[in-house]
């Protein structure tokens, strides 16, 4: 099932102490927040126990299970659809499980252990659906290959967004992170309904302190696990919004080829 942009809920939560706060919470404020979700028929459903390997957050439309990666469209009415995996100020390393049926959100596991950041991430983190960083394609300038995941988004707005929520965002720039020899683009964006969206239209509008904070957070975040510093292409500069649009388009084309069977999928789940 592939959805039109009109079927996607435009969601945002204010304040989230834990990554596991459900995308369909029971409070009155949450009910107001997610009225669009109920209207358009997009819901999330959790299974398993929080903070364990069994936890999954699945997606449904009109009671049918859907893939957030493949079935939610890349674009909405006013921007790109961001699937929120990790709310700001939380530590659990949640992500779309690209190799599992229907691609639910789950906590990442390394060497048999659940992954948590060693400190909270200061922005909402997620990905753009219907994109893919092709591990078979070498970047012509950077000479590295894609990381086999949807393209990542760092949303710098004022609100904490719930895990599993789908939020329209405006891209502002992109950073070419090199992680363990793989290209791992980080799109910097702001929710279209955030007050900052009126102030930020391109990467030069974003304060240097925010840009430096994003770069340095991603440079250092793996070092407590005795991993090396991450590097960055293009002299560690954020590319502007025009270049960001090109990168997003390229990853969308790569996804289309993947879905069409023109690219080797490996263990990825494609519905």
C-alpha positions in Angstrom: 0.0 0.0 0.0 1.5 3.4 -1.0 -0.1 6.5 0.4 -0.8 9.9 -1.2 0.5 12.9 0.8 -3.1 13.6 1.9 -3.0 10.3 3.9 -0.1 11.3 6.0 -0.5 12.8 9.5 1.3 16.0 10.3 2.3 15.4 13.9 4.3 17.1 16.7 4.5 16.7 20.4 5.9 19.3 22.9 8.1 17.7 25.5 9.2 14.0 25.6 11.2 12.6 28.5 11.6 9.2 26.8 12.0 8.0 23.3 9.2 5.5 24.0 6.5 8.1 24.5 3.9 6.7 22.0 3.0 8.5 18.8 -0.6 8.1 19.9 -0.7 9.2 23.5 -3.8 9.3 25.7 -3.6 12.8 27.2 -6.0 15.6 26.1 -3.1 17.6 24.5 -1.9 14.5 22.6 -5.5 13.9 21.4 -5.5 17.4 19.9 -2.1 16.9 18.4 -3.0 13.7 16.7 -6.5 14.6 15.4 -5.0 14.8 11.9 -3.6 11.2 12.3 -7.1 9.9 13.2 -8.6 11.8 10.3 -6.2 10.4 7.7 -6.1 6.9 9.1 -2.4 6.7 10.0 -1.7 5.1 13.4 1.2 3.6 15.2 1.0 0.4 17.3 3.6 -0.8 19.7 4.4 -4.3 20.6 6.9 -5.9 23.0 8.4 -4.4 26.1 9.9 -0.9 26.1 13.7 -0.8 26.4 14.0 -4.4 25.3 15.0 -6.2 22.1 11.3 -7.1 21.6 10.0 -3.6 21.3 8.6 -2.6 17.9 6.5 0.5 16.8 4.6 -0.5 13.7 2.6 1.7 11.3 -1.0 1.2 10.0 -3.3 2.9 7.6 -7.0 2.0 7.9 -6.1 -1.1 9.9 -3.7 -2.3 7.2 0.0 -2.6 8.2 2.2 -0.3 6.1 5.9 0.3 5.8 6.9 3.8 7.0 9.9 3.6 4.7 8.2 2.5 1.5 4.5 3.5 1.8 4.7 7.0 3.3 5.4 9.5 0.5 8.6 11.6 0.4 6.8 14.9 0.0 3.7 16.4 1.7 1.8 19.6 0.8 4.3 22.0 2.2 7.6 20.1 2.6 9.2 16.7 3.0 7.8 14.1 5.3 10.1 13.3 8.1 9.6 10.1 10.1 10.7 10.8 13.7 12.8 7.9 15.1 14.4 9.7 18.1 12.8 12.6 19.9 15.1 15.4 21.0 16.6 15.1 24.5 16.4 11.3 24.6 19.1 8.6 24.4 17.7 5.4 23.0 19.1 4.7 19.5 15.8 4.0 17.7 15.6 3.4 13.9 13.5 2.0 11.1 14.3 -1.7 10.9 15.1 -1.8 7.2 15.6 -5.6 7.2 12.4 -6.5 9.0 9.0 -7.1 7.5 7.0 -3.8 7.3 10.0 -1.9 8.6 8.8 -1.0 12.2 10.9 1.2 14.4 13.1 -0.7 16.9 16.1 0.0 19.1 19.4 -0.6 17.4 21.5 -3.5 18.6 25.2 -3.8 18.4 27.1 -6.9 19.6 23.9 -8.2 21.3 23.3 -5.0 23.3 20.7 -2.3 22.9 22.3 0.9 21.7 21.9 4.1 23.7 23.6 7.4 23.2 26.0 8.3 26.0 24.1 11.6 26.3 20.9 12.9 24.9 20.6 14.1 21.3 19.7 17.8 21.2 17.5 17.7 18.1 14.7 15.5 16.7 16.2 12.8 14.6 14.7 10.6 11.9 14.7 10.0 8.2 13.0 10.8 4.9 10.8 7.9 3.5 11.4 6.7 0.0 15.1 7.5 0.0 18.1 5.2 0.1 21.8 5.8 0.3 23.0 3.2 -2.1 26.0 1.1 -0.8 26.8 0.1 -4.4 27.2 3.7 -5.6 30.4 5.6 -5.1 30.1 9.3 -4.6 32.1 11.0 -7.5 33.9 13.5 -5.2 34.0 11.9 -1.8 34.9 8.4 -3.1 32.8 6.6 -0.5 29.7 4.5 -0.8 26.2 5.0 0.8 25.4 3.5 4.2 22.4 1.3 3.0 19.8 3.4 4.9 17.2 6.1 4.2 18.7 9.6 4.4 18.8 11.0 7.9 17.2 14.2 9.1 18.2 16.5 12.0 15.2 18.6 12.9 16.2 21.8 14.8 12.8 23.2 15.7 11.6 24.2 19.1 9.3 21.2 19.9 10.1 17.6 20.8 8.5 15.3 18.2 7.1 11.9 19.2 8.8 8.7 18.0 6.7 7.5 15.0 5.3 10.8 14.2 5.4 12.1 10.6 6.2 15.8 10.3 6.5 18.0 7.3 9.9 19.7 7.3 11.7 22.3 5.3 15.3 21.4 4.4 17.9 24.0 5.1 21.2 22.3 4.4 23.1 19.0 4.5 26.3 17.6 6.0 28.3 14.8 4.4 29.3 12.7 7.4 31.8 9.9 6.7 31.1 7.1 9.3 33.4 4.0 9.1 34.2 4.7 5.5 30.5 5.1 4.5 28.6 8.2 3.4 25.9 9.1 5.8 24.2 12.4 4.8 22.6 14.5 7.6 19.9 16.8 6.3 19.3 19.8 8.6 15.7 20.8 8.5 12.9 22.5 10.5 9.3 21.6 10.8 7.2 23.7 8.5 4.8 24.7 11.4 7.6 25.7 13.8 8.1 29.4 14.4 11.7 29.1 13.3 10.6 28.1 9.8 9.8 31.7 9.1 13.3 32.7 10.0 15.3 29.9 8.4 15.3 29.4 4.7 18.8 28.3 3.9 21.8 27.0 5.9 23.3 30.5 6.3 20.2 31.5 8.3 21.0 28.9 10.9 23.1 30.2 13.8 26.7 29.0 13.7 26.4 27.6 17.2 23.7 25.2 16.0 25.6 24.1 13.0 28.8 23.6 15.0 26.8 21.7 17.7 25.4 19.3 15.1 28.8 18.7 13.5 30.6 18.2 16.7 27.9 16.0 18.2 28.1 13.6 15.3 31.9 13.8 15.2 32.3 12.6 18.8 29.2 10.6 19.7 30.8 7.1 19.1 34.1 7.8 20.9 32.9 6.6 24.4 32.7 3.1 22.7 36.3 3.4 21.7 35.3 4.2 18.1 37.2 6.8 16.0 36.0 10.3 15.3 33.7 10.6 12.4 34.8 12.8 9.5 33.0 15.0 7.0 33.3 15.8 3.4 33.4 19.1 1.6 35.8 20.6 4.1 33.3 19.9 6.9 30.9 22.5 5.5 27.1 22.3 5.3 25.9 22.4 1.8 23.1 24.9 1.0 19.5 24.2 0.4 19.8 23.9 -3.4 22.5 21.2 -3.0 20.4 19.5 -0.3 17.5 19.2 -2.7 19.8 17.5 -5.2 21.0 15.1 -2.6 17.5 14.2 -1.5 16.5 13.7 -5.2 19.5 11.4 -5.7 18.6 9.3 -2.8 14.9 9.1 -3.9 16.1 7.9 -7.4 18.2 5.3 -5.7 15.2 4.1 -3.7 13.1 3.9 -6.9 15.7 1.7 -8.5 15.8 -0.4 -5.4 12.1 -0.9 -5.4 12.0 -1.6 -9.1 14.6 -4.4 -8.7 17.3 -2.6 -10.7 19.6 -2.6 -7.6 20.6 -5.6 -5.4 18.5 -5.4 -2.2 20.5 -7.8 -0.1 18.6 -8.4 3.1 16.5 -5.2 2.9 12.8 -5.8 3.2 10.9 -4.4 0.2 7.1 -4.8 0.2 
